[in-house]
Amino acid sequence: MEFLRRALNPWGEDVPIGVSWDLIWAAVIIGAVFVVVHALMVPKKVATGEIDESEAEGLPEKLQRHTVGARGFHWSMSATMFALLITAFFPVIGIQFPWVTIHWIAGVLLILTVIYHIYHVFAKQDFWTMWIDRRDVEEGKLGLKAALGRSVERPRAGKYPVDQKMFHHVAMIATLGAVVTGVLMMFRVDNFLLPMNTYMFSDATWGWVYVIHGVCGIGLIFLVIAHVYFAIRPEKRWMTWSMINGWIDRNRYLENHDPARWTVDGGSQTAEAEGD
């Protein structure tokens, strides 16, 4: 398997022009193998500790987990991400349509959703919510043992478990890499936002821009497969529903979240206590 596609430019230089299309199938296969192995090895139900009734005092039946803004960003990004992956890789396997225009328009919409998300995080949420600290590391170790059937009690997390935080960081890197290189690539296609300028970089530099863009896109294929898989697993569906309706019930909160790390104020508003 080749990892890069290369070609000779008009001056006879051997330059990269993108990643090998074989990597698309590699990402799909790796994603499928991951899903099958995880489904066979990890139980659908992980034992949790007894709920302390004293912690339930004063809590309403339903607690807000995601605001309307957070849910809007999530589903908008999901739609644009699927549009980008379809328009990027379907033509490679022979399904032809006016994909270039759809692709860059979807890319612009993705950039707008990312900008909104950055604003929402700094203006409406606690930036450190997704920060991985020492407690998350310990939670991850114990959670992995519990998921594999070891006789340990699964620790309760803050608002977001450590595996969600790790996924968020990897997806953020892949998305930002695709966005930055995608903006540069718009200078090579006819659009009404940026002037066409194919000579702003050398052929070799343009090639590496395409390589980075392709690597990020292929990485996102695997991440999307994993994300959809975890969203439909029985023990995770309550999280998926919370991204639809915005709330979780009191028992789910006490079973899965440490009130000392995710403090719920009055039921309708949430505050984070995720620091070291």
Secondary structure, DSSP 8 states (H G I E B T S, - for coil): --SEEEEE-TTS-EEEEEE-THHHHHHHHHHHHHHHHHHHHS-S--------GGGGTT--SEEE-S-HHHHHHHHHHHHHHHHHHHHHHTGGGT--SSHHHHHHHHHHHHHHHHHHHHHHHHHHS-GGGG---HHHHHHHHHHHHHHTT-SS----BSSS-HHHHHHHHHHHHHHHHHHHHHHHHGGGS--SSS---TTSS-HHHHHHHHHHHHHHHHHHHHHHHHHHHHHHSGGGHHHHHHHHHSEEEHHHHHHHB-TTTEEEETTTEEEE----
